Each structure stands twice: as C-alpha cells, then as structure tokens.
Amino acid sequence: MNKKFTGILIIVLGLIILISVIYIIFFHKFNKKESNLPTPQIPAKEVENIETQQVPSVKYVTSDNIKNQDQNKETTIEDLKRMASAFAERFGSYSNHSDYSNISDLKIFMSNKMQVWADDFIKKQKINQEYSEIYSGITTQAILEEVKQFDVKSGNAEILVKTQRRESKGSINNASAIQQDIIIKFIKENGLWKINSAEWQN
C-alpha cells in the first residue's frame, strides 16, 4: 500500500515538474521575444524633412500682379504703334445703337485726364441725342502708323494713324468710304503708357 502510494506521488510530482519546465521554457521565452522586438525608428533626417515639409504657396493672379508685370516690361515704340492702331479702330467704330461702348470700353487704356473727358463726352451726347431706330454707324480700319514723337525720359509719345472709315446709314450695305487720320498722344502715368488724347484730323 505504501509502495503504491509512493509510486503515485512520484508520478504526480514528475508531471508537476514537467509542466513547470514546459511553462518556463515556452511561455517565458515567447514573452521575452515579444518584448525584445525592435521599435521602428525613423531616421532623424527623415523626421526633420517631415516636420519642415510644407505645402507650396500658390500665387494668385491679381490686377496688381498684372500691373507689376507691365511695369517691369520695357515698352517699345512698336508696342505703342500697335496700341495706337487698335485704339484708333475701336475708338472710330460705333453706331447709334452701341451706347458709346467704343469710348467706355477703352477707358482702361486712357490717362486720368482722358477718362474724365470720356465720361463728360458720353454724358453730354446722351442728353442731346435723339433715339432713332434707323441704323447709322461708322467702321474704322487702321492702315498705317507714323511716329511723330517718342521720348522715354519725358514720358511722351505721339503717333499718327492713317485710317479708312466706312459710314453706313439705314443698312450696312449702304456705305461710303473716306480716308481720315487720327493723332493719338501718349503719356507715362504711374509707370504705364496711357493715351492722353485722340484727335481726328480734317
């Protein structure tokens, strides 16, 4: 009886020791491996790049930007000749149904002095004009530009534009053509060349 009990006790103790050894070897090593896993490291250089990286700034196009670009570009006499030619064609093309847009649309190219003239001219014409349903109008085409004056230092220029003008009454097909010159004077205002006057020649 004692031998049998002793044998059972030895077997039980052996199982306990075996289970303890398996637990220590397996679970303890597994936890150690897990805790010893390396922590991902980001190189200091990359961290610095991430922190300092910024969204690139966007430059919006504004009227001030356009004005600055125009001021930085040196205007040549050829630029003024093209401007005078285009101005003469638009300035000299109108009808009794256009509400003086041939003048008001060009105010952006005018000096302060000529803008005042334009506003006053349109105001007086609207007061005195009688509306008519019968069409009448003039179309102007620039033919040649002739430089009369171009002084960069003083900021003055004068260009004569030769034009052909077609006057229509009642119908566009019913037109008569004439040759007429216009003298366009420029001044430099706030760093930009502006048209200061436009005078038709007889």
Secondary structure, DSSP 4 states (H G I P E B T S, - for coil): -HHHHHHHHHHHHHHHHHHHHHHIIIIIHHHHHHHTSPPP---HHHHHHHHH--PPP-PPP-HHHHHHHHHHSPPPHHHHHHHHHHHHHHHT-EETTSTTHHHHTTGGGB-HHHHHHHHHHHHHHHHHPPP-SS-EEEEEEEEEEEEEEEETTTTEEEEEEEEEEEEEESSTTSEEEEEEEEEEEEEEETTEEEEEEEEE--
